[in-house]
Amino acid sequence: MLRKYLIRSVAIGTLVSSLLLLVSLWIYYRSTLLLAHQLVSFQQSSAAYGVELSFSTTQRKGWPWGAELYSVMPKLLYHHDNIQIGGVSSSVKLGGTWWTWLWYGLHNTMPPIHFPNPLIIRILQDDHIITLHLNDLTLSPSAITTKNAFFSLTFHSSDIALSYNGSPYPLHLAPIEGTLFVNPSANPHESRIGLQLTIGLATLQKASFPLNLPLHNVHMALSLAGANTPLSVSLKQGIPLHIHDISIDIPFTAQPNGNLPRFPPTHISLSGTLNLPNGNGLLFLQFTHWRLGLYSALDLPIFQQRLAPNILASLKRYLVPSPNDDTLEEHPITLSVPLAQWHLSGLPPEKVRALYQMLLHSPK
């Protein structure tokens, strides 16, 4: 009797295990098909805007702990007029563990596209070369719609290094996340291209740079106005670029008086509208919590080596409030910056060049 019971239990267990195995394989197969469809859809969405994506091979992985699709040696190529953009990485992964699938399924989205290894992107225009080194990049694209070709892309990277013309002093951005959307059928009252970007910390790896300060909480929101002509034609005829916000925090550590409360970081924001490609427009530059920021900036070599000691001391005395002063929150300073042909309107070009040289080059 016991023997029959054991045999029956083993048979039922084997049947249940076989059924669960078949169901698991079927779910795994269906999931990888969805991932393959997502990859093809992303390729088609990119091709609609002239971006060519290619892969050497594609492999299914992850079972039984999940469903993943690996594509080896992904490459991208874009060419427009005199601008060329190329990118390459060792692999790209779609999908993840079943917990990952469950999480994104509850949010009614597909798992993002993930580059586990660095993605190198190079942008060439005439003699200018910009190289981007992106680590741990994830992309969450929307499916392109056939009606108006609207496309959006959410991205995140733990670290980005940017260099210009092979410079050994790259600009580091970490972490960085944002959203890009393209609406080709936008009318003049809508946005054709929009970009929202947030960067936790931006640093320039060059100690001799006179304004080498860490920039925190960098935020950028830009949009390009729509038009009734193709983008390439609009850029030649003229199209407004709306700068909704470009802002940074500079957390200076210097404190002029130990009895004073700690000041918040200096906040600098830029907004306005520019007309492309001629560079005409009006920008507004605002400084908030500028008093301590300017006090700390006076300790930088660019000011220490160009201003007399008595002038520096007078400026610092002016910037330091009294401990009994209750009006520590100074009013923001707002400056209007008119531009003509990408230059400050009303300021001679030689003065602009002199200011540029002073800011970018330390005195010998």
Residue frames as qw, qx, qy, qz and C-alpha x, y, z in Angstrom:
[[0.000, 0.886, 0.464, 0.000, 0.00, 0.00, 0.00],
 [0.303, -0.818, 0.109, 0.478, 2.79, 2.38, 0.96],
 [0.463, -0.147, 0.592, 0.643, 4.72, 1.45, -2.16],
 [0.260, 0.616, 0.638, 0.383, 1.75, 2.30, -4.41],
 [0.132, -0.942, -0.250, 0.180, 1.33, 5.62, -2.61],
 [0.405, -0.616, 0.324, 0.593, 4.99, 6.50, -3.13],
 [0.411, 0.147, 0.673, 0.597, 4.83, 5.54, -6.80],
 [0.125, 0.801, 0.550, 0.202, 1.69, 7.63, -7.29],
 [0.248, -0.899, -0.058, 0.355, 3.26, 10.62, -5.49],
 [0.433, -0.376, 0.487, 0.659, 6.40, 10.43, -7.61],
 [0.333, 0.409, 0.694, 0.491, 4.32, 10.19, -10.78],
 [0.001, -0.914, -0.405, -0.020, 2.19, 13.19, -9.82],
 [0.358, -0.783, 0.141, 0.489, 5.29, 15.17, -8.82],
 [0.448, -0.108, 0.598, 0.656, 6.98, 14.31, -12.10],
 [0.233, 0.640, 0.638, 0.360, 3.88, 15.36, -14.06],
 [0.140, -0.950, -0.228, 0.164, 3.54, 18.64, -12.19],
 [0.434, -0.600, 0.328, 0.587, 7.26, 19.37, -12.60],
 [0.423, 0.172, 0.655, 0.602, 7.04, 18.61, -16.31],
 [0.111, 0.822, 0.521, 0.201, 4.04, 20.90, -16.70],
 [0.273, -0.903, -0.024, 0.330, 5.77, 23.70, -14.77],
 [0.492, -0.331, 0.489, 0.640, 8.87, 23.21, -16.89],
 [0.337, 0.448, 0.650, 0.513, 6.83, 23.43, -20.10],
 [0.044, -0.931, -0.361, -0.015, 4.99, 26.52, -18.86],
 [0.406, -0.752, 0.171, 0.490, 8.29, 28.11, -17.84],
 [0.463, -0.063, 0.587, 0.662, 9.82, 27.36, -21.24],
 [0.218, 0.684, 0.599, 0.356, 6.73, 28.75, -23.00],
 [0.182, -0.953, -0.170, 0.175, 6.85, 31.97, -20.93],
 [0.481, -0.534, 0.368, 0.590, 10.59, 32.23, -21.56],
 [0.426, 0.237, 0.643, 0.590, 10.06, 31.74, -25.31],
 [0.083, 0.847, 0.482, 0.209, 7.24, 34.32, -25.45],
 [0.331, -0.875, -0.021, 0.352, 9.27, 36.81, -23.41],
 [0.464, -0.337, 0.470, 0.670, 12.29, 36.57, -25.67],
 [0.318, 0.520, 0.628, 0.483, 10.00, 37.03, -28.68],
 [0.092, -0.949, -0.301, 0.031, 8.72, 40.26, -27.09],
 [0.437, -0.695, 0.234, 0.520, 12.31, 41.37, -26.52],
 [0.467, 0.059, 0.603, 0.644, 13.20, 40.64, -30.14],
 [0.154, 0.769, 0.538, 0.311, 10.15, 42.66, -31.23],
 [0.272, -0.919, -0.097, 0.270, 11.24, 45.52, -28.94],
 [0.495, -0.420, 0.413, 0.639, 14.70, 45.49, -30.47],
 [0.356, 0.363, 0.638, 0.579, 13.30, 45.53, -34.01],
 [0.023, -0.898, -0.431, -0.085, 10.90, 48.33, -33.07],
 [0.375, -0.798, 0.094, 0.462, 13.79, 50.36, -31.64],
 [0.467, -0.111, 0.553, 0.681, 15.76, 49.83, -34.85],
 [0.214, 0.617, 0.621, 0.434, 12.80, 50.95, -36.95],
 [0.184, -0.934, -0.265, 0.151, 12.20, 54.00, -34.74],
 [0.432, -0.612, 0.283, 0.598, 15.86, 54.96, -35.08],
 [0.429, 0.145, 0.634, 0.627, 15.88, 54.37, -38.84],
 [0.136, 0.832, 0.522, 0.127, 12.91, 56.74, -39.20],
 [0.142, -0.973, 0.047, 0.173, 15.28, 59.52, -38.08],
 [0.549, 0.752, -0.354, 0.091, 18.27, 58.40, -40.11],
 [0.334, -0.625, 0.681, -0.185, 20.06, 56.43, -37.36],
 [0.794, 0.229, -0.537, -0.171, 21.36, 53.04, -38.51],
 [0.570, -0.508, 0.579, -0.288, 21.63, 50.34, -35.82],
 [0.781, 0.291, -0.535, -0.137, 23.30, 46.97, -36.43],
 [0.676, -0.509, 0.494, -0.203, 24.27, 43.92, -34.36],
 [0.162, 0.442, -0.862, -0.188, 26.67, 41.05, -35.01],
 [0.406, -0.165, -0.893, -0.104, 24.70, 38.27, -33.31],
 [0.529, -0.406, 0.137, -0.733, 21.73, 37.93, -30.95],
 [0.383, 0.033, -0.905, 0.181, 21.54, 35.33, -28.17],
 [0.641, -0.553, -0.215, -0.487, 18.77, 34.25, -25.79],
 [0.388, 0.172, -0.737, 0.526, 19.82, 33.87, -22.15],
 [0.317, -0.360, 0.301, -0.824, 18.53, 34.02, -18.60],
 [0.844, -0.223, -0.265, -0.410, 16.47, 30.83, -18.26],
 [0.260, -0.575, -0.755, -0.177, 15.32, 29.61, -15.75],
 [0.292, -0.465, -0.435, 0.714, 15.79, 32.75, -13.62],
 [0.198, 0.689, 0.105, -0.690, 14.49, 35.17, -16.23],
 [0.676, 0.550, 0.427, 0.241, 14.38, 36.03, -19.91],
 [0.173, -0.769, 0.229, 0.572, 17.14, 38.06, -21.57],
 [0.748, 0.601, 0.203, 0.197, 18.23, 38.90, -25.08],
 [0.444, -0.640, 0.288, 0.557, 21.89, 39.73, -25.71],
 [0.658, 0.739, 0.082, 0.116, 23.06, 41.44, -28.89],
 [0.723, -0.340, 0.183, 0.573, 26.79, 41.40, -29.52],
 [0.378, -0.117, 0.293, 0.870, 28.74, 44.38, -30.91],
 [0.222, 0.833, 0.501, -0.076, 25.92, 46.91, -31.35],
 [0.364, -0.080, 0.223, 0.901, 26.84, 49.78, -33.65],
 [0.226, 0.836, 0.446, -0.228, 25.08, 53.02, -34.56],
 [0.394, -0.010, 0.353, 0.848, 25.75, 55.41, -37.41],
 [0.192, 0.857, 0.432, -0.206, 24.21, 58.76, -38.27],
 [0.411, -0.043, 0.310, 0.856, 25.17, 61.20, -41.02],
 [0.177, 0.873, 0.453, -0.031, 23.65, 64.58, -41.80],
 [0.241, 0.957, -0.127, 0.105, 25.40, 67.26, -43.87],
 [0.422, 0.606, -0.565, 0.368, 28.85, 67.64, -42.27],
 [0.501, -0.476, 0.538, -0.482, 27.93, 65.91, -38.99],
 [0.708, 0.105, -0.690, -0.107, 28.79, 62.25, -38.42],
 [0.555, -0.485, 0.476, -0.481, 27.92, 60.28, -35.29],
 [0.713, 0.161, -0.678, -0.072, 29.18, 56.76, -34.60],
 [0.541, -0.521, 0.470, -0.464, 28.85, 54.51, -31.57],
 [0.716, 0.161, -0.678, -0.046, 29.94, 51.05, -30.52],
 [0.550, -0.512, 0.515, -0.413, 29.78, 48.77, -27.47],
 [0.019, 0.271, -0.961, -0.049, 30.63, 45.14, -26.78],
 [0.147, -0.337, -0.925, -0.092, 27.04, 44.08, -25.98],
 [0.371, -0.200, 0.067, -0.904, 23.53, 45.25, -25.20],
 [0.072, -0.173, -0.961, 0.203, 21.01, 43.45, -23.00],
 [0.486, -0.263, -0.205, -0.808, 17.24, 43.43, -23.05],
 [0.785, -0.336, -0.477, -0.207, 15.06, 41.88, -20.35],
 [0.085, -0.542, 0.627, -0.553, 16.19, 40.62, -16.97],
 [0.008, -0.036, -0.949, 0.312, 15.11, 38.40, -14.08],
 [0.199, -0.549, -0.765, -0.271, 11.47, 37.49, -13.53],
 [0.259, -0.665, -0.424, 0.558, 11.38, 40.08, -10.74],
 [0.107, -0.299, 0.254, 0.914, 12.45, 42.69, -13.29],
 [0.127, -0.268, -0.740, -0.603, 9.69, 41.57, -15.63],
 [0.262, -0.638, -0.713, 0.127, 7.16, 41.72, -12.82],
 [0.224, -0.546, -0.201, 0.782, 8.24, 45.23, -11.79],
 [0.046, 0.213, -0.383, -0.898, 7.98, 46.71, -15.29],
 [0.163, -0.353, -0.843, -0.371, 4.85, 44.68, -16.02],
 [0.187, -0.656, -0.617, 0.392, 3.12, 46.33, -13.07],
 [0.037, -0.615, 0.019, 0.787, 4.06, 49.69, -14.64],
 [0.674, 0.627, 0.369, -0.126, 2.77, 48.52, -18.05],
 [0.270, 0.848, -0.411, -0.199, 6.19, 48.93, -19.72],
 [0.932, 0.231, -0.227, 0.164, 8.87, 46.71, -21.18],
 [0.711, -0.532, 0.083, 0.452, 12.22, 46.24, -19.40],
 [0.159, 0.918, -0.208, -0.298, 14.73, 48.87, -20.59],
 [0.824, 0.470, -0.174, 0.264, 17.61, 48.38, -22.99],
 [0.566, -0.785, 0.220, 0.125, 20.80, 48.08, -20.96],
 [0.622, 0.630, -0.399, 0.239, 24.45, 48.47, -21.98],
 [0.828, -0.541, -0.052, 0.141, 26.36, 46.54, -19.28],
 [0.691, -0.134, 0.148, 0.695, 29.68, 47.58, -20.82],
 [0.066, -0.592, 0.018, 0.803, 30.80, 51.10, -21.83],
 [0.536, 0.692, 0.454, 0.166, 29.24, 52.67, -24.90],
 [0.357, -0.378, 0.217, 0.826, 31.60, 54.90, -26.89],
 [0.404, 0.805, 0.432, 0.048, 30.04, 57.61, -29.06],
 [0.407, -0.275, 0.225, 0.842, 32.05, 59.91, -31.30],
 [0.321, 0.861, 0.365, -0.150, 30.66, 63.07, -32.94],
 [0.499, -0.120, 0.343, 0.787, 32.57, 64.59, -35.86],
 [0.307, 0.897, 0.313, -0.054, 31.94, 67.96, -37.49],
 [0.386, 0.868, -0.253, 0.184, 34.66, 69.32, -39.77],
 [0.463, 0.436, -0.624, 0.453, 37.78, 69.44, -37.53],
 [0.421, -0.429, 0.449, -0.661, 35.85, 69.09, -34.25],
 [0.608, -0.044, -0.791, -0.057, 35.66, 65.73, -32.47],
 [0.497, -0.436, 0.387, -0.642, 33.61, 65.07, -29.34],
 [0.503, 0.059, -0.862, 0.006, 33.93, 61.68, -27.63],
 [0.639, -0.425, 0.187, -0.614, 31.42, 60.37, -25.09],
 [0.355, 0.148, -0.907, 0.172, 32.23, 57.46, -22.79],
 [0.636, -0.348, 0.014, -0.688, 28.98, 56.22, -21.21],
 [0.135, 0.151, -0.942, 0.266, 28.92, 53.66, -18.39],
 [0.078, 0.316, 0.879, -0.349, 25.95, 51.56, -17.31],
 [0.276, 0.116, -0.204, -0.932, 23.58, 53.14, -19.83],
 [0.256, 0.384, 0.879, -0.121, 19.88, 52.21, -19.88],
 [0.197, 0.040, -0.355, -0.913, 17.39, 53.30, -22.53],
 [0.294, 0.415, 0.805, -0.307, 13.59, 53.14, -22.31],
 [0.083, 0.070, -0.442, -0.890, 12.25, 54.04, -25.75],
 [0.579, 0.367, 0.452, -0.571, 8.61, 54.40, -26.67],
 [0.538, 0.286, 0.721, 0.331, 7.27, 52.70, -29.76],
 [0.010, 0.190, -0.293, -0.937, 7.14, 55.00, -32.75],
 [0.481, 0.514, 0.579, -0.412, 3.62, 55.81, -33.88],
 [0.436, 0.254, 0.644, 0.575, 2.76, 55.55, -37.55],
 [0.122, 0.873, 0.471, 0.026, 0.39, 58.54, -37.41],
 [0.055, 0.991, -0.078, 0.092, 2.80, 61.34, -36.52],
 [0.746, 0.344, -0.382, 0.423, 6.12, 59.51, -35.92],
 [0.362, -0.801, 0.262, -0.397, 6.23, 60.75, -32.31],
 [0.831, 0.062, -0.472, 0.288, 9.09, 59.15, -30.42],
 [0.354, -0.835, 0.276, -0.319, 10.40, 59.53, -26.87],
 [0.784, 0.165, -0.508, 0.318, 13.44, 58.09, -25.15],
 [0.536, -0.805, 0.169, -0.193, 14.21, 58.02, -21.42],
 [0.747, 0.367, -0.438, 0.340, 17.86, 57.39, -20.55],
 [0.584, -0.784, 0.191, -0.086, 20.08, 56.96, -17.50],
 [0.748, 0.391, -0.397, 0.359, 23.83, 56.56, -17.10],
 [0.711, -0.610, -0.193, 0.290, 25.88, 56.19, -13.94],
 [0.390, -0.651, 0.243, 0.604, 28.81, 58.12, -15.42],
 [0.646, 0.707, 0.208, 0.199, 29.64, 59.97, -18.63],
 [0.471, -0.521, 0.236, 0.671, 33.09, 61.23, -19.61],
 [0.514, 0.823, 0.237, 0.053, 33.21, 63.83, -22.39],
 [0.501, -0.453, 0.291, 0.678, 36.38, 64.94, -24.16],
 [0.458, 0.856, 0.092, -0.220, 36.98, 67.38, -27.01],
 [0.551, 0.750, -0.364, 0.040, 39.50, 66.76, -29.79],
 [0.836, 0.093, -0.463, 0.279, 41.24, 64.04, -27.77],
 [0.121, -0.720, 0.373, -0.573, 41.82, 66.20, -24.69],
 [0.517, -0.001, -0.805, 0.293, 43.19, 64.19, -21.72],
 [0.053, 0.065, 0.548, -0.832, 41.05, 66.30, -19.35],
 [0.204, -0.403, -0.760, -0.467, 37.50, 65.04, -19.79],
 [0.405, -0.270, 0.184, -0.854, 34.37, 66.48, -18.33],
 [0.182, -0.120, -0.967, 0.130, 32.75, 63.95, -15.96],
 [0.526, -0.233, -0.059, -0.816, 28.99, 63.82, -15.43],
 [0.429, -0.096, -0.893, 0.092, 27.56, 61.46, -12.79],
 [0.417, 0.266, 0.845, 0.205, 24.86, 60.37, -12.62],
 [0.202, 0.221, -0.276, -0.913, 22.85, 61.61, -15.60],
 [0.249, 0.404, 0.880, -0.008, 19.24, 60.96, -16.58],
 [0.218, 0.375, -0.054, -0.900, 16.73, 62.59, -18.85],
 [0.560, 0.486, 0.666, -0.084, 14.13, 62.34, -21.57],
 [0.016, -0.294, 0.475, 0.829, 14.31, 63.16, -25.27],
 [0.521, 0.509, 0.660, -0.181, 11.23, 63.42, -27.46],
 [0.075, -0.170, 0.536, 0.824, 10.79, 64.08, -31.18],
 [0.425, 0.593, 0.609, -0.313, 7.53, 65.18, -32.79],
 [0.331, -0.004, 0.519, 0.788, 8.16, 65.77, -36.52],
 [0.013, 0.593, 0.644, 0.483, 4.57, 66.86, -37.22],
 [0.248, -0.611, -0.439, 0.610, 4.57, 69.62, -34.58],
 [0.241, 0.845, 0.314, 0.359, 3.11, 72.96, -35.70],
 [0.321, 0.544, -0.239, 0.737, 4.83, 76.31, -34.94],
 [0.456, -0.629, 0.170, -0.606, 3.01, 76.55, -31.59],
 [0.947, -0.312, 0.039, -0.059, 4.28, 73.15, -30.39],
 [0.307, -0.705, 0.620, 0.158, 7.69, 71.64, -29.68],
 [0.797, 0.430, -0.382, -0.187, 9.31, 69.55, -32.38],
 [0.721, 0.136, -0.571, 0.368, 12.25, 68.34, -30.25],
 [0.458, -0.788, 0.129, -0.390, 12.50, 68.50, -26.48],
 [0.663, 0.176, -0.608, 0.400, 15.22, 67.55, -24.01],
 [0.547, -0.757, 0.117, -0.339, 15.05, 67.36, -20.23],
 [0.724, 0.271, -0.512, 0.373, 18.32, 66.52, -18.49],
 [0.562, -0.789, 0.139, -0.206, 19.42, 66.17, -14.85],
 [0.681, 0.363, -0.502, 0.391, 23.04, 65.71, -13.74],
 [0.700, -0.650, -0.261, 0.142, 24.00, 65.06, -10.13],
 [0.462, -0.733, 0.236, 0.439, 27.61, 66.27, -10.35],
 [0.692, 0.682, 0.024, 0.235, 29.73, 67.76, -13.13],
 [0.511, -0.731, 0.276, 0.359, 33.52, 68.08, -12.75],
 [0.612, 0.750, -0.244, 0.050, 36.32, 69.02, -15.12],
 [0.893, -0.323, 0.086, 0.301, 39.46, 66.92, -14.60],
 [0.568, 0.511, -0.058, 0.643, 41.96, 69.72, -15.13],
 [0.507, -0.614, -0.358, 0.488, 43.42, 71.30, -11.99],
 [0.338, -0.151, 0.118, 0.922, 44.95, 74.25, -13.86],
 [0.028, -0.597, -0.562, -0.572, 41.57, 75.40, -15.14],
 [0.051, 0.204, -0.353, 0.912, 40.91, 78.65, -13.25],
 [0.589, -0.162, 0.107, -0.785, 37.17, 78.04, -12.80],
 [0.498, 0.049, -0.862, -0.074, 37.52, 74.34, -11.98],
 [0.384, -0.164, 0.536, -0.734, 34.58, 74.03, -9.57],
 [0.050, 0.217, 0.974, 0.047, 32.23, 71.08, -9.01],
 [0.408, -0.072, -0.176, -0.893, 28.75, 71.81, -10.33],
 [0.150, 0.157, 0.929, -0.300, 25.87, 70.13, -8.50],
 [0.344, 0.573, 0.656, -0.351, 22.26, 69.54, -9.48],
 [0.020, 0.258, -0.470, -0.844, 22.70, 70.53, -13.10],
 [0.460, 0.509, 0.690, -0.229, 19.32, 70.79, -14.81],
 [0.007, 0.241, -0.490, -0.838, 18.54, 71.47, -18.45],
 [0.448, 0.542, 0.687, -0.183, 15.21, 71.86, -20.28],
 [0.020, 0.382, -0.423, -0.822, 15.30, 72.80, -23.96],
 [0.579, 0.482, 0.651, -0.088, 12.84, 72.64, -26.83],
 [0.138, -0.142, 0.523, 0.829, 12.99, 73.38, -30.54],
 [0.488, 0.400, 0.265, -0.729, 9.86, 74.95, -31.97],
 [0.604, 0.328, 0.714, 0.131, 7.84, 73.18, -34.63],
 [0.136, 0.485, -0.324, -0.801, 7.43, 74.38, -38.21],
 [0.784, 0.444, 0.248, -0.356, 5.59, 73.58, -41.42],
 [0.581, 0.665, -0.464, -0.071, 8.85, 72.64, -43.16],
 [0.920, -0.041, -0.321, 0.222, 11.30, 69.74, -42.64],
 [0.612, -0.728, -0.001, 0.311, 13.84, 70.19, -39.87],
 [0.643, -0.049, 0.281, 0.710, 16.79, 70.56, -42.25],
 [0.187, 0.633, 0.357, 0.661, 14.98, 73.39, -44.08],
 [0.392, -0.878, -0.248, -0.118, 13.86, 75.04, -40.83],
 [0.687, -0.517, 0.047, 0.509, 17.42, 75.11, -39.48],
 [0.469, 0.158, 0.312, 0.811, 18.55, 76.98, -42.59],
 [0.045, -0.691, -0.392, -0.606, 15.62, 79.40, -42.62],
 [0.062, -0.363, 0.436, -0.821, 15.61, 80.03, -38.87],
 [0.657, -0.425, -0.586, -0.213, 13.89, 78.32, -35.96],
 [0.323, -0.724, 0.308, -0.526, 13.52, 79.32, -32.28],
 [0.611, -0.016, -0.729, 0.309, 15.32, 77.35, -29.58],
 [0.490, -0.727, -0.038, -0.480, 13.55, 77.83, -26.25],
 [0.413, 0.196, -0.718, 0.524, 15.82, 77.56, -23.22],
 [0.578, -0.651, -0.360, -0.335, 13.31, 76.91, -20.46],
 [0.573, -0.778, 0.242, -0.090, 15.99, 76.34, -17.84],
 [0.764, 0.292, -0.426, 0.385, 19.70, 75.67, -17.56],
 [0.427, -0.807, 0.184, -0.363, 20.64, 75.79, -13.90],
 [0.702, 0.166, -0.578, 0.381, 23.47, 74.70, -11.60],
 [0.591, -0.803, -0.012, -0.074, 24.34, 74.75, -7.90],
 [0.527, 0.514, -0.479, 0.478, 27.86, 75.65, -6.75],
 [0.723, -0.649, -0.235, -0.024, 28.23, 74.45, -3.13],
 [0.291, 0.662, -0.436, 0.536, 31.07, 76.63, -1.85],
 [0.741, -0.348, -0.522, 0.238, 32.52, 75.42, 1.44],
 [0.333, 0.163, -0.307, 0.877, 34.14, 78.64, 2.62],
 [0.316, -0.803, -0.505, -0.036, 32.35, 80.42, 5.46],
 [0.247, 0.664, -0.156, 0.688, 33.33, 84.04, 6.25],
 [0.256, -0.470, 0.466, -0.705, 32.29, 83.92, 9.89],
 [0.261, -0.046, -0.957, 0.123, 31.77, 80.94, 12.16],
 [0.179, 0.267, 0.610, -0.724, 28.92, 82.74, 13.95],
 [0.492, 0.276, -0.208, -0.799, 26.88, 82.99, 10.77],
 [0.815, 0.146, 0.508, -0.239, 24.48, 80.25, 9.66],
 [0.425, -0.123, 0.729, 0.523, 25.63, 78.15, 6.73],
 [0.407, 0.478, -0.141, -0.765, 24.54, 79.63, 3.45],
 [0.838, 0.327, 0.428, -0.085, 22.82, 77.55, 0.75],
 [0.588, -0.038, 0.493, 0.640, 24.81, 76.92, -2.43],
 [0.155, 0.490, -0.195, -0.836, 24.98, 79.58, -5.11],
 [0.566, 0.435, 0.700, 0.011, 22.33, 78.90, -7.73],
 [0.050, 0.433, -0.386, -0.813, 22.80, 80.10, -11.32],
 [0.545, 0.453, 0.703, -0.051, 20.03, 79.77, -13.92],
 [0.005, -0.279, 0.461, 0.842, 19.78, 80.70, -17.59],
 [0.435, 0.534, 0.717, -0.110, 16.61, 81.05, -19.68],
 [0.183, 0.620, -0.172, -0.743, 15.47, 82.73, -22.88],
 [0.785, 0.498, 0.365, -0.052, 15.10, 82.16, -26.60],
 [0.232, -0.515, 0.553, 0.612, 17.69, 81.89, -29.37],
 [0.747, 0.570, 0.031, -0.341, 17.09, 81.82, -33.09],
 [0.604, -0.267, 0.658, 0.360, 19.01, 79.12, -34.95],
 [0.859, -0.069, -0.126, 0.491, 21.29, 79.15, -36.82],
 [0.297, 0.746, -0.055, 0.593, 22.11, 82.89, -36.67],
 [0.558, -0.194, -0.528, 0.610, 22.42, 83.00, -32.85],
 [0.105, -0.376, 0.035, -0.920, 20.25, 86.05, -32.26],
 [0.552, -0.533, -0.625, -0.141, 18.12, 86.24, -29.14],
 [0.231, -0.658, 0.298, -0.652, 17.71, 87.37, -25.57],
 [0.677, -0.150, -0.687, 0.215, 18.79, 85.37, -22.52],
 [0.428, -0.764, 0.111, -0.469, 18.25, 86.00, -18.83],
 [0.607, 0.160, -0.656, 0.420, 20.92, 85.06, -16.28],
 [0.543, -0.716, -0.025, -0.438, 19.91, 84.89, -12.61],
 [0.421, 0.261, -0.713, 0.496, 22.14, 84.49, -9.54],
 [0.670, -0.622, -0.160, -0.374, 20.60, 83.36, -6.25],
 [0.790, -0.581, 0.077, 0.178, 22.53, 83.20, -2.94],
 [0.662, 0.642, -0.107, 0.372, 25.35, 84.99, -4.75],
 [0.225, -0.907, 0.277, -0.223, 26.99, 86.71, -1.74],
 [0.703, -0.493, 0.509, 0.064, 28.86, 83.71, -0.32],
 [0.855, 0.359, 0.291, 0.233, 29.50, 82.36, -3.80],
 [0.386, 0.849, -0.115, 0.341, 31.32, 85.52, -4.78],
 [0.436, -0.795, 0.397, -0.143, 33.14, 85.60, -1.41],
 [0.839, -0.211, 0.480, 0.145, 34.49, 82.08, -2.00],
 [0.747, 0.586, 0.184, 0.254, 35.26, 82.77, -5.65],
 [0.064, 0.955, -0.258, 0.131, 37.67, 85.52, -4.61],
 [0.618, -0.556, 0.550, 0.080, 39.98, 82.78, -3.29],
 [0.880, 0.354, 0.281, 0.150, 40.40, 81.31, -6.77],
 [0.585, -0.243, 0.287, 0.719, 43.76, 81.88, -8.50],
 [0.319, 0.578, 0.475, 0.582, 42.06, 83.74, -11.35],
 [0.187, -0.925, -0.184, -0.276, 41.16, 86.56, -8.90],
 [0.691, -0.644, 0.053, 0.326, 44.05, 86.19, -6.44],
 [0.630, -0.107, 0.334, 0.693, 46.60, 86.78, -9.20],
 [0.251, 0.526, 0.428, 0.691, 44.74, 89.61, -10.96],
 [0.283, -0.863, -0.227, -0.352, 43.40, 91.75, -8.11],
 [0.179, 0.541, -0.510, 0.644, 45.44, 93.73, -5.60],
 [0.372, -0.199, -0.825, 0.377, 45.37, 92.46, -1.98],
 [0.090, 0.190, 0.390, -0.896, 43.68, 95.63, -0.70],
 [0.515, 0.047, -0.341, -0.785, 40.92, 95.31, -3.31],
 [0.556, -0.116, -0.817, -0.097, 40.37, 91.66, -2.37],
 [0.220, -0.203, -0.712, 0.635, 40.17, 92.56, 1.32],
 [0.270, 0.143, 0.118, -0.945, 37.68, 95.37, 0.63],
 [0.574, -0.016, -0.562, -0.595, 35.47, 93.12, -1.48],
 [0.486, -0.166, -0.844, 0.151, 35.43, 90.43, 1.20],
 [0.041, -0.195, -0.547, 0.813, 34.52, 92.93, 3.90],
 [0.418, 0.101, -0.142, -0.892, 31.67, 94.17, 1.74],
 [0.610, -0.028, -0.680, -0.405, 30.38, 90.65, 1.08],
 [0.367, -0.143, -0.840, 0.373, 30.45, 89.49, 4.71],
 [0.390, -0.685, -0.294, -0.541, 27.23, 90.38, 6.57],
 [0.157, -0.478, 0.572, -0.648, 27.27, 91.31, 10.23],
 [0.195, -0.118, -0.958, 0.173, 26.33, 88.52, 12.71],
 [0.166, 0.404, 0.578, -0.689, 23.51, 90.79, 13.88],
 [0.328, 0.239, -0.380, -0.831, 22.22, 91.29, 10.35],
 [0.594, 0.201, 0.698, -0.345, 18.87, 89.54, 9.98],
 [0.669, 0.646, 0.004, -0.368, 18.74, 90.06, 6.20],
 [0.444, -0.407, 0.731, 0.320, 21.11, 87.27, 5.23],
 [0.572, 0.410, 0.685, 0.188, 18.90, 86.23, 2.29],
 [0.040, -0.431, 0.253, 0.865, 20.01, 88.65, -0.41],
 [0.654, 0.568, 0.195, -0.461, 17.81, 89.40, -3.41],
 [0.773, 0.180, 0.486, 0.365, 18.58, 87.50, -6.63],
 [0.007, -0.618, 0.320, 0.718, 20.48, 89.31, -9.36],
 [0.687, 0.477, 0.544, 0.063, 19.02, 89.05, -12.86],
 [0.108, -0.536, 0.408, 0.731, 20.91, 90.11, -15.97],
 [0.742, 0.592, 0.235, -0.209, 19.59, 90.34, -19.51],
 [0.438, -0.388, 0.621, 0.522, 22.03, 89.05, -22.14],
 [0.658, 0.665, 0.076, -0.346, 21.19, 90.14, -25.71],
 [0.596, -0.220, 0.639, 0.434, 22.99, 88.13, -28.37],
 [0.572, 0.737, -0.070, -0.354, 23.68, 88.98, -32.01],
 [0.716, 0.530, -0.454, 0.011, 25.41, 86.41, -34.21],
 [0.876, -0.219, -0.369, 0.222, 26.36, 84.44, -31.06],
 [0.429, 0.168, -0.321, 0.828, 28.15, 87.47, -29.57],
 [0.168, -0.619, -0.526, 0.558, 27.12, 89.80, -26.76],
 [0.252, 0.781, 0.393, 0.415, 25.22, 92.62, -28.40],
 [0.116, -0.973, 0.016, -0.198, 26.96, 95.98, -27.96],
 [0.626, -0.647, 0.374, 0.224, 30.23, 94.47, -26.73],
 [0.403, 0.730, -0.492, -0.250, 33.15, 94.70, -29.20],
 [0.961, 0.118, -0.250, -0.016, 34.53, 91.31, -30.36],
 [0.477, 0.474, -0.555, 0.490, 38.01, 92.11, -29.02],
 [0.346, -0.439, 0.492, -0.667, 36.61, 92.58, -25.50],
 [0.932, -0.082, 0.024, -0.353, 34.71, 89.32, -25.77],
 [0.831, 0.312, -0.406, 0.216, 37.93, 87.53, -26.74],
 [0.143, 0.518, -0.564, 0.627, 39.80, 89.17, -23.86],
 [0.647, -0.336, 0.342, -0.593, 37.13, 88.06, -21.38],
 [0.971, 0.098, -0.157, -0.152, 37.21, 84.54, -22.83],
 [0.623, 0.429, -0.517, 0.401, 40.99, 84.36, -22.46],
 [0.162, -0.507, 0.520, -0.668, 40.82, 85.60, -18.87],
 [0.797, -0.224, 0.237, -0.508, 38.26, 83.00, -17.85],
 [0.984, 0.148, -0.071, -0.074, 39.82, 80.00, -19.57],
 [0.735, 0.358, -0.330, 0.471, 43.53, 80.59, -19.02],
 [0.610, -0.729, -0.133, 0.281, 45.32, 81.09, -15.73],
 [0.166, 0.940, -0.293, 0.060, 48.06, 83.74, -15.63],
 [0.795, 0.280, -0.427, 0.327, 51.62, 82.48, -15.82]]
